[in-house]
């Protein structure tokens, strides 16, 4: 499903070179739930961006369903992301001028997706406990509620892969448990592949496989 081969990414900071990804090799099968743990600055978020086609590597390859994504044109790569990947970013990144329901529906505008995504969006909002907030705007929500809207948005197109960067960072313990159970249910019912970056070791124990990132090296 996902394979990275000798993936490298280096940033320049303060006159020094920092290896965010140092010859990373990884294979993730369809339907796997994988957690990548590690300290801040270890390269976890960069790895997720490289796998998701958001950040280009200095060298190495990323394959999704056998397609070398960094050999694609910008248009083809955008189409692949829209059709196959769902992103949960470290920050909610909601559009402030759109309602909760409109934010969840937004990805469907850019791809085939649902013919009428509104009913699916309402169902997803119910699953994340926000069915009563569909007409609200992001500024009217707490940080944790915004995070749950972002999670619902990631699922709108029924993507084959969910790439999640600290998906429960703003949530209380009870809601965190509900969201992880939602992930596990979607994984079981739809064979959706999950790659979850997290500091939370308890979350990491609830997936198929754990990996540790340290100084750009995946262990």
C-alpha positions as CSV (number, residue, x, y, z in Angstrom):
1,X,0.0,0.0,0.0
2,X,2.7,2.5,1.1
3,X,6.4,2.0,0.7
4,X,9.3,4.5,1.2
5,X,12.8,3.7,0.0
6,X,15.8,5.5,1.3
7,X,13.8,8.7,1.9
8,X,15.9,11.7,2.8
9,X,15.0,15.3,3.7
10,X,17.4,17.9,5.2
11,X,16.6,21.4,6.4
12,X,19.0,24.3,6.9
13,X,18.6,26.1,10.3
14,X,21.1,28.5,11.9
15,X,23.8,27.5,9.4
16,X,23.4,23.8,10.2
17,X,22.0,20.9,8.3
18,X,19.2,19.0,10.1
19,X,18.2,15.6,8.8
20,X,14.5,15.3,9.3
21,X,14.4,12.1,7.4
22,X,17.6,10.1,7.1
23,X,17.4,7.1,4.7
24,X,14.0,6.1,5.9
25,X,12.7,2.7,4.7
26,X,9.2,1.6,5.5
27,X,6.4,-0.7,4.2
28,X,2.8,-0.3,5.4
29,X,0.3,-2.9,4.2
30,X,-3.3,-2.2,3.3
31,X,-5.4,-2.1,6.4
32,X,-2.6,-1.7,8.8
33,X,-2.7,0.8,11.7
34,X,0.8,2.1,12.3
35,X,2.0,4.6,15.0
36,X,5.2,6.6,14.7
37,X,6.3,7.9,18.1
38,X,9.2,10.1,19.1
39,X,10.2,13.4,20.7
40,X,9.4,16.8,19.1
41,X,11.8,17.6,16.3
42,X,12.5,13.9,15.6
43,X,11.2,14.1,12.1
44,X,7.7,12.5,12.6
45,X,5.7,15.3,10.9
46,X,8.2,15.5,8.1
47,X,7.9,11.8,7.5
48,X,4.1,12.1,7.3
49,X,4.3,15.0,4.9
50,X,6.7,13.0,2.7
51,X,4.5,10.0,2.6
52,X,1.4,12.1,1.8
53,X,3.0,14.0,-1.1
54,X,3.0,17.4,0.7
55,X,6.8,17.7,1.1
56,X,9.2,16.6,-1.6
57,X,12.2,14.5,-0.5
58,X,15.8,15.4,-1.3
59,X,16.2,11.8,-2.5
60,X,14.4,8.5,-2.2
61,X,11.0,7.3,-3.4
62,X,7.5,7.0,-2.0
63,X,5.1,4.5,-3.6
64,X,1.3,4.4,-3.0
65,X,-0.4,1.4,-4.5
66,X,2.7,0.9,-6.6
67,X,2.8,4.4,-8.0
68,X,5.9,6.5,-7.5
69,X,4.2,9.6,-6.3
70,X,7.1,12.0,-6.7
71,X,7.3,11.0,-10.4
72,X,3.8,12.4,-11.0
73,X,2.9,15.9,-12.3
74,X,1.5,18.4,-9.8
75,X,-2.0,17.8,-11.1
76,X,-1.7,14.0,-10.9
77,X,-0.2,14.2,-7.4
78,X,-3.1,16.5,-6.3
79,X,-5.6,14.1,-7.7
80,X,-4.0,11.1,-6.0
81,X,-4.0,12.9,-2.6
82,X,-7.7,13.9,-3.1
83,X,-8.8,10.4,-4.1
84,X,-6.8,8.2,-1.8
85,X,-5.5,10.2,1.2
86,X,-7.2,11.8,4.2
87,X,-5.1,14.2,6.3
88,X,-5.5,15.2,9.9
89,X,-3.1,18.0,10.6
90,X,-1.4,18.9,13.9
91,X,-3.6,22.1,13.8
92,X,-7.2,21.9,12.7
93,X,-6.8,24.3,9.8
94,X,-10.5,25.0,9.3
95,X,-11.7,27.7,7.0
96,X,-13.1,30.4,9.3
97,X,-15.7,31.7,6.9
98,X,-17.3,28.3,6.4
99,X,-19.7,26.5,8.7
100,X,-18.8,23.2,10.4
101,X,-20.8,21.3,7.8
102,X,-19.2,23.2,4.9
103,X,-15.7,22.6,6.3
104,X,-16.4,18.8,6.5
105,X,-17.8,18.8,2.9
106,X,-14.9,20.9,1.5
107,X,-12.6,18.1,0.2
108,X,-15.5,16.7,-1.9
109,X,-15.5,19.9,-4.0
110,X,-12.1,19.0,-5.4
111,X,-12.8,15.4,-6.4
112,X,-15.4,13.0,-7.5
113,X,-16.2,11.8,-4.0
114,X,-19.9,11.8,-2.9
115,X,-22.5,13.0,-5.4
116,X,-24.2,14.7,-2.4
117,X,-21.7,14.7,0.5
118,X,-24.0,16.6,2.9
119,X,-25.6,13.5,4.4
120,X,-22.3,11.7,4.8
121,X,-20.9,14.9,6.5
122,X,-23.8,14.9,8.9
123,X,-23.2,11.3,9.7
124,X,-19.5,11.9,10.4
125,X,-20.3,14.9,12.6
126,X,-22.6,12.6,14.6
127,X,-19.8,10.1,14.9
128,X,-17.4,12.7,16.4
129,X,-20.1,14.0,18.7
130,X,-20.8,17.3,16.9
131,X,-24.2,16.8,15.2
132,X,-25.5,19.8,17.0
133,X,-22.8,22.1,15.8
134,X,-23.2,21.7,12.0
135,X,-24.3,25.4,11.5
136,X,-21.6,26.8,13.8
137,X,-18.4,28.5,12.6
138,X,-14.9,27.6,13.8
139,X,-14.6,30.6,16.0
140,X,-17.6,29.4,18.0
141,X,-16.0,26.1,18.8
142,X,-13.4,25.0,21.4
143,X,-10.0,23.8,20.3
144,X,-11.1,20.2,20.9
145,X,-14.3,20.6,18.9
146,X,-12.3,22.1,16.0
147,X,-10.1,19.1,16.1
148,X,-13.1,16.8,15.8
149,X,-14.4,18.7,12.8
150,X,-11.0,18.2,11.2
151,X,-11.2,14.5,11.9
152,X,-14.6,14.3,10.3
153,X,-13.3,16.3,7.3
154,X,-10.5,13.7,6.7
155,X,-13.1,10.9,6.4
156,X,-15.5,12.6,3.9
157,X,-14.1,11.0,0.8
158,X,-13.7,7.5,2.4
159,X,-10.0,7.6,1.7
160,X,-7.9,4.4,1.5
161,X,-5.3,6.0,3.8
162,X,-5.5,8.4,6.8
163,X,-2.4,10.3,7.7
164,X,-2.9,11.7,11.2
165,X,-0.5,14.1,13.0
166,X,-1.3,14.2,16.7
167,X,-5.0,13.6,16.0
168,X,-6.1,13.7,19.6
169,X,-3.8,16.5,20.8
170,X,-6.6,18.9,21.9
171,X,-9.0,16.3,23.2
172,X,-9.9,15.2,26.7
173,X,-9.3,11.6,27.8
174,X,-12.8,10.4,27.2
175,X,-13.1,12.0,23.7
176,X,-9.7,10.8,22.8
177,X,-10.8,7.2,23.6
178,X,-13.9,7.7,21.4
179,X,-11.9,9.0,18.5
180,X,-9.4,6.1,18.6
181,X,-12.3,3.7,18.8
182,X,-13.7,5.4,15.7
183,X,-10.3,4.9,13.9
184,X,-10.3,1.3,14.9
185,X,-13.9,0.7,13.7
186,X,-13.2,2.4,10.3
187,X,-10.0,0.3,10.0
188,X,-11.9,-2.9,10.8
189,X,-15.0,-2.2,8.6
190,X,-13.3,-0.6,5.6
191,X,-9.7,-1.8,5.8
192,X,-8.6,1.9,5.9
193,X,-4.9,2.2,6.4
194,X,-3.8,4.6,9.3
195,X,-0.4,6.2,9.9
196,X,-0.6,8.0,13.2
197,X,2.1,10.3,14.5
198,X,1.7,10.7,18.3
199,X,3.5,11.5,21.5
200,X,0.9,9.4,23.3
201,X,2.3,6.0,24.1
202,X,-1.1,4.7,25.1
203,X,-2.5,5.4,21.7
204,X,0.5,3.7,20.2
205,X,-0.4,0.5,22.1
206,X,-3.8,0.3,20.3
207,X,-2.4,-0.1,16.8
208,X,-0.9,-3.0,14.8
209,X,2.7,-1.7,14.8
210,X,4.8,0.9,16.5
211,X,7.9,2.6,15.2
212,X,10.2,5.2,16.8
213,X,11.6,8.2,15.1
214,X,14.8,9.7,16.4
215,X,16.9,12.4,14.7
216,X,15.4,11.6,11.4
217,X,16.0,7.8,11.7
218,X,13.1,5.4,11.8
219,X,13.7,2.5,14.2
